[in-house]
Amino acid sequence: MTDRFQPIYDIASICAKKGINHAVLCPGSRNAPLVLAFTRHREIKSRTFSDERSAAFIALGMAQNLKQTTILLCTSGSAAYNFAPAVAEAYFGHTPLVIFTADRPAEWISQMDGQAIHQAEIFGKHVKKSFQLPQDYEHADSKWAINRIVNEAINLSSQEPKGPVHINAPFREPLYPSADLTWSYSDNVRVINEHTPAYDMTEEQRVTIESHWPENHHVLLVAGQQDVNADLIEAVTTISKQHHLPVLGDVISNLHPLDGVISHADLFLSQASVAIKKTLAPDLLITFGGSVISKQVKNFLREYPAKTHWHIQCAGSVPDTYQSVTCIFNTKATTFLNFLGSLSSKKNFESQKQENYSKLWEVEERRSLRTLNTFFPQKDYAEFEFVREIINHLPATCNLHLANSMSVRYANYIGLHVNHKEVHVYANRGTSGIDGCTSTAIGHTLASGIPNVLITGDLAFFYDRNAFWHNYSLPDLRVVLLNNHGGIIFKMIDGPGSVPESEEFFVTRQQLNAKKLCEEFNFDYLKLDNKRKLKNLMKDFFDFDGRTKILELETDIAVNKNIFDNLRQKIKESYEL
């Protein structure tokens, strides 16, 4: 006896044959055929999570860590909508997911049947493509279509720019196989492989670079968010030394292993004079990678636009973040930079101009580092200094996760160093939301097998508390909770902090702490309530003894803001000496 769901069960075989071995599943009934397909396949590690919003971010974290497509599956109805925040993050963060949403048959939509909504193309423009599976599987053409669609969706998720792909799958009842059915996967399931482009440089691109390279004497490299890439770091190191190029890379660029990277531009550009900014303005701007955290860097490059702006990316729509793009090179950043390294250095006089320009950036970077090093310790112990201590005590090898709002900004102001070369930094900066920061870190933890350290604020942490609502142990997870009992960023940025509605409607005061949550989930709870305890707490916190640990610092928003404002004042004063 052949099960009518055989083409659906074989979807798992297609995934396994194409190298996908992780699936995140959410409980339900309408999705039973696909749940059985994935959970019974020996080559796929399936995990289940009850909160669909959290589950989607966990899948996102797995895909980020594994650098490969991850499966995400839910039942029909509003469950699918809960995937939307993570799907949007995956789309703008170029993370490969294949999302299956089980559905009711089309004729039952809008007929007051349970869990029946309009699911086709439910994620709109936030997926690379949406597919609809046939709702009957017996016909040969339906079987062929299911196989073709799944193959195409997986291939598309991994094409540059990588991203999420949606498959809506309507199922008729009965949804479960009978007890006497012999259950197996089909032999010789068809796999459609796709050979992706190498994204090598064309001769036209080489000629363009060679002909215009000598014209520019103030060349600046700006790196956006990207994964750690040893080949890229080597290429940047080579050209920065050979051609005296200043390289800007904030904490999420993962260029901290590069000696001499300008990582504190956000600090000094906020206080530098117009005259200094003019000397730092580039003739040629070269950009690669994703988003940049620093608003100061973005404002600077918009206010002092480069005459020529080369942007490097393999494929996809091009962001004109600095409103100055003049030429797009569809190639890998490493390939482009290696070609720059093959070019002869400029003549002595031209080389001296570029070297002097690079030294201007180095002077400003050293100014920020001197100010930071003399600024701490502060009398009042607050979040900023605490994050600095956490970063200084990170395990030699780990993933560092930075929640959005002030957590990622604190880390960016402090920066990582060359001795953190085995620390990989992650943050959900595709949409920059706080809604799934913890869940994403848990996805990494489940997939990586190395220490994962999350630095998060209280609103992001408590918003995503269901990230812990599952049955999987997290011995490699360490959570640093900055609890100021509100959204401190709304006191930092211009606007909301000055209106009378600020406390209730922007800062959003809350009185929670993590102690009860740790009791509920059987985590170790550590609280820093005295600066003298810091040394021992750090030792206990970073002891990976098989326990999940949360280290909390409760502080006052006003104190945190005051210390942060004092640092900016110190930077300003450094220009007056």
Disulfide bonds with the S-S distance in Angstrom:
none
